[in-house]
Amino acid sequence: MREIFAGLPWWVKWVAVPVIALVVFGGLIATVVTIVIGLLFKLLVFVALVGGVIYVVRKFTSSSSSRGDW
């Protein structure tokens, strides 16, 4: 493989080959990036919801235990 690239100009190695790879695998790369961003967003929403539930439960638990009439 090195022998093949050794005789080629620099622009073929550093411009043409990456552009061809992006054209061929561009859809796959876009799909993977979309899935990763979607999972990160869902994880962020999950963490926010769990944090909100914990906050609400602690708020009501601390206010009900401070009354003392229960």
All heavy atoms as a GROMACS GRO file, in nm:
protein
  543
    1MET      N    1   0.082  -0.119   0.000
    1MET     CA    2   0.000   0.000   0.000
    1MET      C    3   0.087   0.126   0.000
    1MET      O    4   0.054   0.223  -0.066
    1MET     CB    5  -0.092  -0.003   0.122
    1MET     CG    6  -0.203   0.095   0.116
    1MET     SD    7  -0.318   0.050  -0.014
    1MET     CE    8  -0.463   0.126   0.045
    2ARG      N    9   0.196   0.123   0.075
    2ARG     CA   10   0.286   0.239   0.078
    2ARG      C   11   0.346   0.266  -0.060
    2ARG      O   12   0.367   0.381  -0.097
    2ARG     CB   13   0.399   0.218   0.178
    2ARG     CG   14   0.357   0.238   0.320
    2ARG     CD   15   0.478   0.222   0.412
    2ARG     NE   16   0.436   0.200   0.547
    2ARG     CZ   17   0.434   0.295   0.639
    2ARG    NH1   18   0.475   0.416   0.609
    2ARG    NH2   19   0.393   0.269   0.760
    3GLU      N   20   0.374   0.159  -0.133
    3GLU     CA   21   0.433   0.177  -0.266
    3GLU      C   22   0.336   0.246  -0.360
    3GLU      O   23   0.376   0.324  -0.447
    3GLU     CB   24   0.475   0.042  -0.325
    3GLU     CG   25   0.584  -0.030  -0.249
    3GLU     CD   26   0.531  -0.113  -0.133
    3GLU    OE1   27   0.410  -0.146  -0.133
    3GLU    OE2   28   0.609  -0.142  -0.041
    4ILE      N   29   0.208   0.217  -0.342
    4ILE     CA   30   0.108   0.279  -0.430
    4ILE      C   31   0.102   0.429  -0.403
    4ILE      O   32   0.101   0.511  -0.495
    4ILE     CB   33  -0.030   0.214  -0.406
    4ILE    CG1   34  -0.027   0.067  -0.450
    4ILE    CG2   35  -0.139   0.290  -0.480
    4ILE    CD1   36  -0.152  -0.010  -0.415
    5PHE      N   37   0.097   0.469  -0.275
    5PHE     CA   38   0.087   0.610  -0.240
    5PHE      C   39   0.219   0.685  -0.254
    5PHE      O   40   0.219   0.808  -0.261
    5PHE     CB   41   0.035   0.626  -0.096
    5PHE     CG   42  -0.113   0.606  -0.085
    5PHE    CD1   43  -0.164   0.494  -0.021
    5PHE    CD2   44  -0.202   0.698  -0.137
    5PHE    CE1   45  -0.300   0.475  -0.009
    5PHE    CE2   46  -0.338   0.679  -0.126
    5PHE     CZ   47  -0.388   0.567  -0.062
    6ALA      N   48   0.330   0.615  -0.257
    6ALA     CA   49   0.460   0.682  -0.262
    6ALA      C   50   0.479   0.762  -0.391
    6ALA      O   51   0.538   0.869  -0.390
    6ALA     CB   52   0.572   0.580  -0.247
    7GLY      N   53   0.427   0.714  -0.502
    7GLY     CA   54   0.448   0.781  -0.629
    7GLY      C   55   0.345   0.887  -0.662
    7GLY      O   56   0.354   0.953  -0.765
    8LEU      N   57   0.245   0.906  -0.576
    8LEU     CA   58   0.138   1.001  -0.604
    8LEU      C   59   0.170   1.139  -0.548
    8LEU      O   60   0.242   1.153  -0.450
    8LEU     CB   61   0.007   0.951  -0.541
    8LEU     CG   62  -0.047   0.819  -0.596
    8LEU    CD1   63  -0.169   0.776  -0.517
    8LEU    CD2   64  -0.080   0.831  -0.743
    9PRO      N   65   0.115   1.243  -0.610
    9PRO     CA   66   0.134   1.378  -0.556
    9PRO      C   67   0.068   1.394  -0.419
    9PRO      O   68  -0.023   1.319  -0.384
    9PRO     CB   69   0.066   1.469  -0.659
    9PRO     CG   70   0.040   1.385  -0.778
    9PRO     CD   71   0.041   1.243  -0.735
   10TRP      N   72   0.109   1.498  -0.345
   10TRP     CA   73   0.058   1.518  -0.209
   10TRP      C   74  -0.092   1.545  -0.207
   10TRP      O   75  -0.162   1.501  -0.117
   10TRP     CB   76   0.131   1.634  -0.140
   10TRP     CG   77   0.101   1.767  -0.203
   10TRP    CD1   78   0.168   1.827  -0.304
   10TRP    CD2   79  -0.007   1.854  -0.170
   10TRP    NE1   80   0.109   1.946  -0.337
   10TRP    CE2   81   0.001   1.966  -0.254
   10TRP    CE3   82  -0.110   1.849  -0.076
   10TRP    CZ2   83  -0.090   2.070  -0.249
   10TRP    CZ3   84  -0.202   1.953  -0.071
   10TRP    CH2   85  -0.190   2.062  -0.156
   11TRP      N   86  -0.144   1.614  -0.310
   11TRP     CA   87  -0.286   1.650  -0.308
   11TRP      C   88  -0.375   1.529  -0.326
   11TRP      O   89  -0.490   1.530  -0.283
   11TRP     CB   90  -0.316   1.759  -0.411
   11TRP     CG   91  -0.285   1.720  -0.553
   11TRP    CD1   92  -0.169   1.738  -0.618
   11TRP    CD2   93  -0.373   1.655  -0.643
   11TRP    NE1   94  -0.178   1.688  -0.745
   11TRP    CE2   95  -0.302   1.637  -0.762
   11TRP    CE3   96  -0.504   1.609  -0.635
   11TRP    CZ2   97  -0.360   1.574  -0.873
   11TRP    CZ3   98  -0.560   1.548  -0.745
   11TRP    CH2   99  -0.488   1.531  -0.863
   12VAL      N  100  -0.321   1.425  -0.389
   12VAL     CA  101  -0.400   1.303  -0.404
   12VAL      C  102  -0.414   1.235  -0.268
   12VAL      O  103  -0.522   1.191  -0.229
   12VAL     CB  104  -0.337   1.207  -0.507
   12VAL    CG1  105  -0.409   1.073  -0.509
   12VAL    CG2  106  -0.336   1.270  -0.645
   13LYS      N  107  -0.302   1.229  -0.193
   13LYS     CA  108  -0.304   1.163  -0.063
   13LYS      C  109  -0.386   1.240   0.040
   13LYS      O  110  -0.457   1.180   0.120
   13LYS     CB  111  -0.161   1.146  -0.010
   13LYS     CG  112  -0.078   1.046  -0.089
   13LYS     CD  113   0.056   1.026  -0.024
   13LYS     CE  114   0.157   1.120  -0.087
   13LYS     NZ  115   0.295   1.090  -0.048
   14TRP      N  116  -0.375   1.373   0.039
   14TRP     CA  117  -0.434   1.454   0.147
   14TRP      C  118  -0.564   1.522   0.110
   14TRP      O  119  -0.630   1.578   0.198
   14TRP     CB  120  -0.333   1.557   0.194
   14TRP     CG  121  -0.210   1.492   0.248
   14TRP    CD1  122  -0.089   1.485   0.189
   14TRP    CD2  123  -0.199   1.421   0.372
   14TRP    NE1  124  -0.001   1.414   0.267
   14TRP    CE2  125  -0.067   1.374   0.382
   14TRP    CE3  126  -0.287   1.391   0.476
   14TRP    CZ2  127  -0.021   1.299   0.490
   14TRP    CZ3  128  -0.241   1.318   0.584
   14TRP    CH2  129  -0.110   1.273   0.590
   15VAL      N  130  -0.603   1.522  -0.019
   15VAL     CA  131  -0.728   1.587  -0.060
   15VAL      C  132  -0.821   1.486  -0.128
   15VAL      O  133  -0.935   1.469  -0.085
   15VAL     CB  134  -0.700   1.708  -0.153
   15VAL    CG1  135  -0.829   1.770  -0.200
   15VAL    CG2  136  -0.613   1.811  -0.082
   16ALA      N  137  -0.773   1.423  -0.233
   16ALA     CA  138  -0.861   1.338  -0.314
   16ALA      C  139  -0.909   1.214  -0.238
   16ALA      O  140  -1.028   1.181  -0.241
   16ALA     CB  141  -0.790   1.297  -0.442
   17VAL      N  142  -0.819   1.147  -0.169
   17VAL     CA  143  -0.856   1.023  -0.098
   17VAL      C  144  -0.956   1.052   0.015
   17VAL      O  145  -1.057   0.983   0.027
   17VAL     CB  146  -0.731   0.947  -0.049
   17VAL    CG1  147  -0.769   0.831   0.040
   17VAL    CG2  148  -0.649   0.900  -0.168
   18PRO      N  149  -0.933   1.155   0.101
   18PRO     CA  150  -1.035   1.184   0.203
   18PRO      C  151  -1.170   1.228   0.145
   18PRO      O  152  -1.274   1.192   0.199
   18PRO     CB  153  -0.973   1.297   0.285
   18PRO     CG  154  -0.826   1.282   0.266
   18PRO     CD  155  -0.810   1.231   0.127
   19VAL      N  156  -1.168   1.302   0.034
   19VAL     CA  157  -1.294   1.343  -0.028
   19VAL      C  158  -1.369   1.222  -0.081
   19VAL      O  159  -1.491   1.209  -0.063
   19VAL     CB  160  -1.269   1.447  -0.141
   19VAL    CG1  161  -1.392   1.467  -0.226
   19VAL    CG2  162  -1.224   1.578  -0.080
   20ILE      N  163  -1.299   1.130  -0.144
   20ILE     CA  164  -1.363   1.008  -0.193
   20ILE      C  165  -1.418   0.927  -0.077
   20ILE      O  166  -1.529   0.873  -0.084
   20ILE     CB  167  -1.264   0.925  -0.278
   20ILE    CG1  168  -1.231   1.000  -0.407
   20ILE    CG2  169  -1.319   0.788  -0.308
   20ILE    CD1  170  -1.117   0.939  -0.486
   21ALA      N  171  -1.343   0.918   0.033
   21ALA     CA  172  -1.391   0.844   0.150
   21ALA      C  173  -1.518   0.909   0.207
   21ALA      O  174  -1.612   0.839   0.248
   21ALA     CB  175  -1.282   0.839   0.257
   22LEU      N  176  -1.522   1.042   0.211
   22LEU     CA  177  -1.642   1.111   0.260
   22LEU      C  178  -1.761   1.088   0.169
   22LEU      O  179  -1.874   1.073   0.216
   22LEU     CB  180  -1.615   1.260   0.275
   22LEU     CG  181  -1.537   1.301   0.400
   22LEU    CD1  182  -1.509   1.451   0.396
   22LEU    CD2  183  -1.612   1.265   0.526
   23VAL      N  184  -1.738   1.086   0.039
   23VAL     CA  185  -1.848   1.062  -0.054
   23VAL      C  186  -1.901   0.920  -0.038
   23VAL      O  187  -2.022   0.898  -0.034
   23VAL     CB  188  -1.802   1.088  -0.199
   23VAL    CG1  189  -1.905   1.037  -0.299
   23VAL    CG2  190  -1.777   1.236  -0.220
   24VAL      N  191  -1.810   0.823  -0.026
   24VAL     CA  192  -1.852   0.683  -0.018
   24VAL      C  193  -1.916   0.654   0.118
   24VAL      O  194  -2.021   0.591   0.126
   24VAL     CB  195  -1.732   0.589  -0.044
   24VAL    CG1  196  -1.768   0.445  -0.014
   24VAL    CG2  197  -1.684   0.605  -0.186
   25PHE      N  198  -1.852   0.699   0.228
   25PHE     CA  199  -1.899   0.666   0.361
   25PHE      C  200  -1.973   0.780   0.430
   25PHE      O  201  -2.000   0.775   0.549
   25PHE     CB  202  -1.780   0.624   0.449
   25PHE     CG  203  -1.712   0.500   0.400
   25PHE    CD1  204  -1.585   0.508   0.344
   25PHE    CD2  205  -1.772   0.377   0.409
   25PHE    CE1  206  -1.520   0.394   0.298
   25PHE    CE2  207  -1.709   0.263   0.364
   25PHE     CZ  208  -1.583   0.271   0.308
   26GLY      N  209  -2.007   0.884   0.355
   26GLY     CA  210  -2.071   1.001   0.415
   26GLY      C  211  -2.204   0.970   0.481
   26GLY      O  212  -2.234   1.019   0.589
   27GLY      N  213  -2.286   0.889   0.416
   27GLY     CA  214  -2.415   0.852   0.474
   27GLY      C  215  -2.399   0.774   0.603
   27GLY      O  216  -2.471   0.796   0.700
   28LEU      N  217  -2.304   0.683   0.605
   28LEU     CA  218  -2.278   0.604   0.725
   28LEU      C  219  -2.228   0.692   0.838
   28LEU      O  220  -2.273   0.680   0.952
   28LEU     CB  221  -2.174   0.495   0.694
   28LEU     CG  222  -2.130   0.407   0.810
   28LEU    CD1  223  -2.246   0.324   0.861
   28LEU    CD2  224  -2.014   0.319   0.769
   29ILE      N  225  -2.138   0.784   0.806
   29ILE     CA  226  -2.084   0.875   0.908
   29ILE      C  227  -2.196   0.963   0.963
   29ILE      O  228  -2.207   0.984   1.084
   29ILE     CB  229  -1.969   0.959   0.849
   29ILE    CG1  230  -1.850   0.869   0.816
   29ILE    CG2  231  -1.928   1.070   0.944
   29ILE    CD1  232  -1.742   0.936   0.736
   30ALA      N  233  -2.281   1.015   0.876
   30ALA     CA  234  -2.392   1.100   0.920
   30ALA      C  235  -2.489   1.023   1.008
   30ALA      O  236  -2.540   1.075   1.108
   30ALA     CB  237  -2.463   1.158   0.798
   31THR      N  238  -2.516   0.898   0.973
   31THR     CA  239  -2.605   0.816   1.053
   31THR      C  240  -2.548   0.791   1.193
   31THR      O  241  -2.619   0.804   1.293
   31THR     CB  242  -2.631   0.682   0.983
   31THR    OG1  243  -2.685   0.707   0.854
   31THR    CG2  244  -2.725   0.595   1.062
   32VAL      N  245  -2.420   0.758   1.200
   32VAL     CA  246  -2.357   0.734   1.329
   32VAL      C  247  -2.358   0.860   1.414
   32VAL      O  248  -2.390   0.856   1.534
   32VAL     CB  249  -2.213   0.680   1.309
   32VAL    CG1  250  -2.137   0.677   1.440
   32VAL    CG2  251  -2.217   0.542   1.247
   33VAL      N  252  -2.325   0.974   1.355
   33VAL     CA  253  -2.325   1.100   1.430
   33VAL      C  254  -2.465   1.134   1.479
   33VAL      O  255  -2.484   1.176   1.594
   33VAL     CB  256  -2.267   1.214   1.343
   33VAL    CG1  257  -2.290   1.350   1.407
   33VAL    CG2  258  -2.118   1.191   1.320
   34THR      N  259  -2.566   1.112   1.395
   34THR     CA  260  -2.704   1.139   1.435
   34THR      C  261  -2.747   1.049   1.550
   34THR      O  262  -2.811   1.096   1.645
   34THR     CB  263  -2.799   1.118   1.314
   34THR    OG1  264  -2.757   1.202   1.208
   34THR    CG2  265  -2.942   1.149   1.351
   35ILE      N  266  -2.710   0.922   1.546
   35ILE     CA  267  -2.746   0.830   1.653
   35ILE      C  268  -2.678   0.871   1.783
   35ILE      O  269  -2.740   0.873   1.890
   35ILE     CB  270  -2.710   0.685   1.614
   35ILE    CG1  271  -2.804   0.636   1.504
   35ILE    CG2  272  -2.716   0.592   1.734
   35ILE    CD1  273  -2.765   0.504   1.444
   36VAL      N  274  -2.551   0.906   1.777
   36VAL     CA  275  -2.478   0.945   1.898
   36VAL      C  276  -2.536   1.072   1.958
   36VAL      O  277  -2.558   1.081   2.080
   36VAL     CB  278  -2.327   0.962   1.866
   36VAL    CG1  279  -2.253   1.029   1.980
   36VAL    CG2  280  -2.264   0.828   1.834
   37ILE      N  281  -2.566   1.172   1.875
   37ILE     CA  282  -2.625   1.296   1.926
   37ILE      C  283  -2.763   1.270   1.984
   37ILE      O  284  -2.799   1.324   2.090
   37ILE     CB  285  -2.629   1.403   1.815
   37ILE    CG1  286  -2.486   1.449   1.784
   37ILE    CG2  287  -2.715   1.522   1.855
   37ILE    CD1  288  -2.476   1.543   1.667
   38GLY      N  289  -2.841   1.186   1.920
   38GLY     CA  290  -2.974   1.150   1.972
   38GLY      C  291  -2.965   1.081   2.107
   38GLY      O  292  -3.042   1.111   2.199
   39LEU      N  293  -2.870   0.989   2.121
   39LEU     CA  294  -2.853   0.920   2.250
   39LEU      C  295  -2.806   1.016   2.358
   39LEU      O  296  -2.853   1.008   2.473
   39LEU     CB  297  -2.753   0.804   2.235
   39LEU     CG  298  -2.805   0.682   2.161
   39LEU    CD1  299  -2.692   0.581   2.142
   39LEU    CD2  300  -2.920   0.618   2.235
   40LEU      N  301  -2.716   1.107   2.325
   40LEU     CA  302  -2.671   1.205   2.424
   40LEU      C  303  -2.786   1.296   2.468
   40LEU      O  304  -2.798   1.328   2.586
   40LEU     CB  305  -2.556   1.288   2.367
   40LEU     CG  306  -2.422   1.216   2.355
   40LEU    CD1  307  -2.320   1.307   2.286
   40LEU    CD2  308  -2.371   1.173   2.490
   41PHE      N  309  -2.871   1.336   2.373
   41PHE     CA  310  -2.986   1.419   2.408
   41PHE      C  311  -3.083   1.344   2.499
   41PHE      O  312  -3.131   1.398   2.599
   41PHE     CB  313  -3.057   1.466   2.282
   41PHE     CG  314  -3.179   1.550   2.310
   41PHE    CD1  315  -3.165   1.680   2.355
   41PHE    CD2  316  -3.306   1.499   2.291
   41PHE    CE1  317  -3.276   1.758   2.381
   41PHE    CE2  318  -3.418   1.576   2.318
   41PHE     CZ  319  -3.403   1.706   2.362
   42LYS      N  320  -3.111   1.218   2.466
   42LYS     CA  321  -3.200   1.138   2.550
   42LYS      C  322  -3.140   1.116   2.688
   42LYS      O  323  -3.212   1.119   2.789
   42LYS     CB  324  -3.230   1.004   2.483
   42LYS     CG  325  -3.320   1.018   2.363
   42LYS     CD  326  -3.347   0.885   2.297
   42LYS     CE  327  -3.433   0.906   2.173
   42LYS     NZ  328  -3.464   0.781   2.106
   43LEU      N  329  -3.010   1.096   2.696
   43LEU     CA  330  -2.944   1.081   2.825
   43LEU      C  331  -2.955   1.210   2.907
   43LEU      O  332  -2.982   1.205   3.028
   43LEU     CB  333  -2.797   1.044   2.805
   43LEU     CG  334  -2.713   1.023   2.930
   43LEU    CD1  335  -2.762   0.901   3.006
   43LEU    CD2  336  -2.567   1.007   2.894
   44LEU      N  337  -2.939   1.324   2.842
   44LEU     CA  338  -2.952   1.452   2.911
   44LEU      C  339  -3.094   1.472   2.963
   44LEU      O  340  -3.114   1.516   3.077
   44LEU     CB  341  -2.914   1.566   2.815
   44LEU     CG  342  -2.918   1.707   2.872
   44LEU    CD1  343  -2.810   1.723   2.980
   44LEU    CD2  344  -2.897   1.808   2.762
   45VAL      N  345  -3.194   1.439   2.883
   45VAL     CA  346  -3.334   1.451   2.927
   45VAL      C  347  -3.360   1.356   3.043
   45VAL      O  348  -3.425   1.393   3.142
   45VAL     CB  349  -3.430   1.422   2.809
   45VAL    CG1  350  -3.573   1.408   2.857
   45VAL    CG2  351  -3.420   1.533   2.706
   46PHE      N  352  -3.308   1.234   3.037
   46PHE     CA  353  -3.326   1.136   3.144
   46PHE      C  354  -3.266   1.187   3.274
   46PHE      O  355  -3.330   1.181   3.380
   46PHE     CB  356  -3.261   1.003   3.104
   46PHE     CG  357  -3.263   0.900   3.212
   46PHE    CD1  358  -3.380   0.833   3.244
   46PHE    CD2  359  -3.148   0.869   3.282
   46PHE    CE1  360  -3.382   0.738   3.343
   46PHE    CE2  361  -3.149   0.775   3.382
   46PHE     CZ  362  -3.267   0.708   3.412
   47VAL      N  363  -3.144   1.239   3.268
   47VAL     CA  364  -3.077   1.291   3.388
   47VAL      C  365  -3.156   1.408   3.446
   47VAL      O  366  -3.174   1.419   3.568
   47VAL     CB  367  -2.931   1.329   3.356
   47VAL    CG1  368  -2.869   1.409   3.468
   47VAL    CG2  369  -2.850   1.205   3.327
   48ALA      N  370  -3.206   1.496   3.360
   48ALA     CA  371  -3.283   1.611   3.408
   48ALA      C  372  -3.413   1.566   3.474
   48ALA      O  373  -3.450   1.619   3.580
   48ALA     CB  374  -3.312   1.705   3.291
   49LEU      N  375  -3.481   1.469   3.416
   49LEU     CA  376  -3.606   1.421   3.475
   49LEU      C  377  -3.582   1.351   3.608
   49LEU      O  378  -3.657   1.374   3.705
   49LEU     CB  379  -3.678   1.328   3.378
   49LEU     CG  380  -3.740   1.395   3.255
   49LEU    CD1  381  -3.795   1.291   3.159
   49LEU    CD2  382  -3.849   1.491   3.297
   50VAL      N  383  -3.481   1.267   3.615
   50VAL     CA  384  -3.450   1.199   3.741
   50VAL      C  385  -3.410   1.300   3.847
   50VAL      O  386  -3.453   1.292   3.962
   50VAL     CB  387  -3.340   1.092   3.720
   50VAL    CG1  388  -3.288   1.039   3.854
   50VAL    CG2  389  -3.393   0.978   3.636
   51GLY      N  390  -3.330   1.398   3.810
   51GLY     CA  391  -3.293   1.503   3.905
   51GLY      C  392  -3.414   1.581   3.953
   51GLY      O  393  -3.424   1.614   4.072
   52GLY      N  394  -3.507   1.610   3.864
   52GLY     CA  395  -3.629   1.680   3.902
   52GLY      C  396  -3.714   1.598   3.997
   52GLY      O  397  -3.768   1.651   4.095
   53VAL      N  398  -3.727   1.470   3.971
   53VAL     CA  399  -3.804   1.382   4.059
   53VAL      C  400  -3.739   1.376   4.197
   53VAL      O  401  -3.808   1.385   4.300
   53VAL     CB  402  -3.820   1.241   3.998
   53VAL    CG1  403  -3.872   1.141   4.099
   53VAL    CG2  404  -3.911   1.247   3.877
   54ILE      N  405  -3.608   1.361   4.201
   54ILE     CA  406  -3.537   1.356   4.330
   54ILE      C  407  -3.555   1.487   4.406
   54ILE      O  408  -3.580   1.488   4.527
   54ILE     CB  409  -3.388   1.323   4.308
   54ILE    CG1  410  -3.374   1.179   4.260
   54ILE    CG2  411  -3.308   1.346   4.435
   54ILE    CD1  412  -3.234   1.142   4.217
   55TYR      N  413  -3.546   1.599   4.336
   55TYR     CA  414  -3.565   1.730   4.399
   55TYR      C  415  -3.706   1.743   4.459
   55TYR      O  416  -3.722   1.786   4.573
   55TYR     CB  417  -3.540   1.842   4.298
   55TYR     CG  418  -3.571   1.979   4.351
   55TYR    CD1  419  -3.483   2.043   4.437
   55TYR    CD2  420  -3.689   2.044   4.315
   55TYR    CE1  421  -3.512   2.170   4.486
   55TYR    CE2  422  -3.718   2.169   4.363
   55TYR     CZ  423  -3.629   2.233   4.449
   55TYR     OH  424  -3.658   2.355   4.498
   56VAL      N  425  -3.808   1.705   4.381
   56VAL     CA  426  -3.946   1.716   4.428
   56VAL      C  427  -3.971   1.624   4.547
   56VAL      O  428  -4.032   1.664   4.647
   56VAL     CB  429  -4.045   1.687   4.313
   56VAL    CG1  430  -4.187   1.669   4.363
   56VAL    CG2  431  -4.038   1.796   4.209
   57VAL      N  432  -3.921   1.501   4.540
   57VAL     CA  433  -3.941   1.407   4.650
   57VAL      C  434  -3.872   1.457   4.776
   57VAL      O  435  -3.931   1.454   4.886
   57VAL     CB  436  -3.890   1.266   4.611
   57VAL    CG1  437  -3.880   1.175   4.732
   57VAL    CG2  438  -3.980   1.206   4.505
   58ARG      N  439  -3.752   1.507   4.767
   58ARG     CA  440  -3.682   1.558   4.886
   58ARG      C  441  -3.751   1.682   4.941
   58ARG      O  442  -3.756   1.701   5.062
   58ARG     CB  443  -3.536   1.588   4.853
   58ARG     CG  444  -3.454   1.464   4.837
   58ARG     CD  445  -3.307   1.497   4.830
   58ARG     NE  446  -3.230   1.374   4.821
   58ARG     CZ  447  -3.100   1.371   4.807
   58ARG    NH1  448  -3.032   1.483   4.799
   58ARG    NH2  449  -3.036   1.255   4.802
   59LYS      N  450  -3.803   1.766   4.852
   59LYS     CA  451  -3.872   1.888   4.895
   59LYS      C  452  -3.997   1.852   4.977
   59LYS      O  453  -4.020   1.906   5.084
   59LYS     CB  454  -3.910   1.970   4.772
   59LYS     CG  455  -3.968   2.102   4.802
   59LYS     CD  456  -3.861   2.205   4.808
   59LYS     CE  457  -3.926   2.342   4.810
   59LYS     NZ  458  -3.835   2.442   4.859
   60PHE      N  459  -4.078   1.759   4.924
   60PHE     CA  460  -4.199   1.720   4.996
   60PHE      C  461  -4.168   1.637   5.120
   60PHE      O  462  -4.236   1.649   5.221
   60PHE     CB  463  -4.294   1.642   4.903
   60PHE     CG  464  -4.371   1.731   4.811
   60PHE    CD1  465  -4.352   1.724   4.673
   60PHE    CD2  466  -4.462   1.823   4.859
   60PHE    CE1  467  -4.422   1.805   4.587
   60PHE    CE2  468  -4.533   1.906   4.774
   60PHE     CZ  469  -4.513   1.896   4.637
   61THR      N  470  -4.065   1.555   5.114
   61THR     CA  471  -4.029   1.473   5.230
   61THR      C  472  -3.979   1.561   5.344
   61THR      O  473  -4.017   1.542   5.460
   61THR     CB  474  -3.921   1.370   5.192
   61THR    OG1  475  -3.968   1.292   5.082
   61THR    CG2  476  -3.889   1.278   5.307
   62SER      N  477  -3.896   1.659   5.314
   62SER     CA  478  -3.843   1.744   5.420
   62SER      C  479  -3.952   1.835   5.476
   62SER      O  480  -3.956   1.861   5.596
   62SER     CB  481  -3.727   1.828   5.367
   62SER     OG  482  -3.774   1.919   5.270
   63SER      N  483  -4.047   1.881   5.392
   63SER     CA  484  -4.154   1.970   5.444
   63SER      C  485  -4.255   1.889   5.526
   63SER      O  486  -4.309   1.939   5.623
   63SER     CB  487  -4.222   2.042   5.329
   63SER     OG  488  -4.291   1.951   5.246
   64SER      N  489  -4.282   1.764   5.490
   64SER     CA  490  -4.378   1.685   5.566
   64SER      C  491  -4.319   1.636   5.697
   64SER      O  492  -4.389   1.622   5.796
   64SER     CB  493  -4.429   1.568   5.482
   64SER     OG  494  -4.326   1.477   5.459
   65SER      N  495  -4.189   1.607   5.701
   65SER     CA  496  -4.129   1.559   5.824
   65SER      C  497  -4.105   1.673   5.922
   65SER      O  498  -4.096   1.652   6.043
   65SER     CB  499  -3.997   1.486   5.796
   65SER     OG  500  -3.903   1.578   5.744
   66SER      N  501  -4.097   1.796   5.875
   66SER     CA  502  -4.074   1.909   5.965
   66SER      C  503  -4.202   1.951   6.037
   66SER      O  504  -4.198   2.019   6.137
   66SER     CB  505  -4.016   2.028   5.888
   66SER     OG  506  -4.110   2.072   5.793
   67ARG      N  507  -4.319   1.912   5.985
   67ARG     CA  508  -4.445   1.946   6.050
   67ARG      C  509  -4.462   1.872   6.182
   67ARG      O  510  -4.508   1.928   6.280
   67ARG     CB  511  -4.563   1.916   5.959
   67ARG     CG  512  -4.579   2.020   5.850
   67ARG     CD  513  -4.712   2.006   5.785
   67ARG     NE  514  -4.691   1.956   5.648
   67ARG     CZ  515  -4.784   1.905   5.575
   67ARG    NH1  516  -4.906   1.891   5.620
   67ARG    NH2  517  -4.759   1.864   5.453
   68GLY      N  518  -4.433   1.746   6.184
   68GLY     CA  519  -4.435   1.668   6.305
   68GLY      C  520  -4.572   1.617   6.345
   68GLY      O  521  -4.584   1.544   6.442
   69ASP      N  522  -4.680   1.653   6.276
   69ASP     CA  523  -4.811   1.606   6.315
   69ASP      C  524  -4.852   1.480   6.241
   69ASP      O  525  -4.962   1.430   6.262
   69ASP     CB  526  -4.916   1.716   6.294
   69ASP     CG  527  -4.921   1.768   6.153
   69ASP    OD1  528  -4.831   1.732   6.074
   69ASP    OD2  529  -5.014   1.844   6.121
   70TRP      N  530  -4.766   1.427   6.156
   70TRP     CA  531  -4.799   1.305   6.083
   70TRP      C  532  -4.753   1.190   6.161
   70TRP      O  533  -4.668   1.132   6.180
   70TRP     CB  534  -4.739   1.308   5.943
   70TRP     CG  535  -4.821   1.393   5.852
   70TRP    CD1  536  -4.830   1.527   5.854
   70TRP    CD2  537  -4.908   1.351   5.749
   70TRP    NE1  538  -4.915   1.572   5.759
   70TRP    CE2  539  -4.965   1.466   5.692
   70TRP    CE3  540  -4.946   1.225   5.699
   70TRP    CZ2  541  -5.055   1.459   5.588
   70TRP    CZ3  542  -5.034   1.220   5.595
   70TRP    CH2  543  -5.088   1.338   5.540
   0.00000   0.00000   0.00000
